[in-house]
Amino acid sequence: MAVTGLRGSVSFAADGTLARRPENWREMITLLYPNGQAPLTALLSLMKSKSTDDPIFHWFEKDFPNPNVTITGVYSDALSSAWGAASKTQGDSVWLKMSADHVTHFKLGHVVAVSAPASGDLAKNRFNVLITSAPTSNGASSFVTGKLVSATFTSLASSSYTSARPAGTAHPEGDTSGTSIGYDPVEVSNYTQIFRNSLEHTRTAKRTRLRTGDAVEQAKKECLELHSVEMEMALFNNGPKYVTTGANGQPLRLTAGIRGAITTNRWDFRVATGVGSTTWAGSAADAAKNYNWLLDRLEELFRVGTDTKIGFCGNGVPLAINKLIMALGSTNVNISLGETKMSYGFKFQNLTCPFGELLIKTHPLWNQDAAFRSECTILDTEQLTYRYVDDTTYKPDIQANDLDGQKSEYLTECGLQMGTEKTHAILNGLGSAPAS
């Protein structure tokens, strides 16, 4: 199964041999431990990667503009006579009050679609205004003014109309192109972090024959796994990027981790209020309320980004979802869990919902820690790029000249570029009771 952002052409051959030799040591991590202790580090060898010639790397992000604005009043004159619930005639003058930031989304010639989201009266909850003058920026009292172009109707009161957005432009014949509106990108940066793990053997130990095999080769393999696990924990759990001075007087940098980068979609069921349940799946009634909460979070998650994401979690997450499905009956829910496989032998559970697909990968390290067992870190792999000064490298013979033995190490200097952080999420507390 293909996932956006992952290369699908690298896989095991049908007879179990390697389809091709790994290109780098991170791919070797994947080959040795496809479902091991560091699945994210292994998967990064399949994702986009890009070298950097500086330990501080930058990128620019630009969301698709969302000019849906909040209006704070509808007036029939210059912000003094607010609309009442009365008949409005097509062609009437209209003033729409909003913030200075929101007024920048509009220009002369825009048609503005105004709505009352809380009203279900289709005859009254929407109308359109054609802007006939340049918008006025004046702090919280900024406004646009124009003509009502909807058919004559009986409106709601001014306070009911709280939302507006541009709905195209309308220009007269022979007009100029008018004012341009543009949106600037946002600059984001992160640091690379230096990871080092070494192994050391005396000359005598290297030459000693063991019944359990070559001790040096085994230590080399174990050191690579330890290296990948430590990178895994840093990439997941580091907070914001951080720089200080090391003991040797040189810069010491910590790359921003996934937990430090995700700020928008952070949900914990244990502190959720207004759910109305007292248990997770102790009764069908509680399960129905909790299912609705989970479905709302999935809808928020898939509003932006791709419709297929990967979730790394502890066993408590699929356990909790299965308990909901069992309590409600599979015919009463719009989510399902199934199993699929991907390149390199990675195994995922496929959670399908009305908004997209979430490929769930249980993380061995999460299962060992009760604090993470019911947490799911959800990533949009299209937005991830592995950045490195030096990719994972095996450096033999780094011992001092007079050492009677051999010392080697794995070294990586890397960081993670997480584009558009609101395409990712952290979901915690599944299986627990809510706050209220």
C-alpha angles and dihedrals in degrees: 000000000000122000121194110256096025127101107235099187095080111084147127117282119245093256092054096256121121114275087216139346116276115262097217143004093268089060087050087058087057093048094048098041111021091159098020137117098299110042095156093052089048094047091051087071086065096045132078114293133184132183121233127204093207131053088230111063128186137199137174126236127198120180121207102267114261104198093177100132138187116242119202100196146004116216139183091213139019097318097296107092110052119204118265126199096279144112116297122197127219108256095031116140114254133191120199116199121209143140124293090247093053096045089065089074092069137068140174108294097029119133108221119210108209123193143180102219095190094054123087094192103112092191092060111022099079137045138156131232126196110216109230101174134044112273117261120228112206110145113260089351096060115135150174122219134199146116130308104245097177118098117273109284143157107262134208120243118286094255091061093065107077106145134063139161139174112273100189132291131276119205131181121241114280093018127147121248092261131210119344122228120202137174124219124223121240121238116229129180142185139181132241116237125213114232119189131176121172138193127201136192133178118239090248093051090052091055096044113105113226129194089223094061137256107346093199094053091046092050089048091055093046092048091054090052092049089048091053093046093052091048088048094054092047095048091050103036109030114113123217119334112282137189130189138151118277127224089265093056094253127118116278114198134191117201117230108261129218093258090051093048099049109082106144108052105043113139130172117184091202091069096037114127130201094029092119098213129113099197135031099240104343090124137013090248093055092043091053092053093046091046089055090051091051092046090052090053092049090051090053091047095054096045090095134027128022125335093240120064136166123236122198110200149149122261089263091075101060088037091056093045092050090050090054092050092048093048093049101033122245092261091061099055134067096213129079138181121222136157128249136166134225139191119306091026097286111162122210137176109230114223109194121194134163091268104047147305126293115198105208119207116185108222117219092212091052091053090056093057121062090206091064102032094097096036128103121195107200120202133188098216092200087069096050125094124176108223122195143173089194120008119219106306133180110224114192128194100024092144124121113271094250097047113121092221144028133282124190136168147193113232130188129172107190148131139190126253106208109189122202098002094205090070087070131062147187115220117187142170099040110163094028130101118264125242090251 
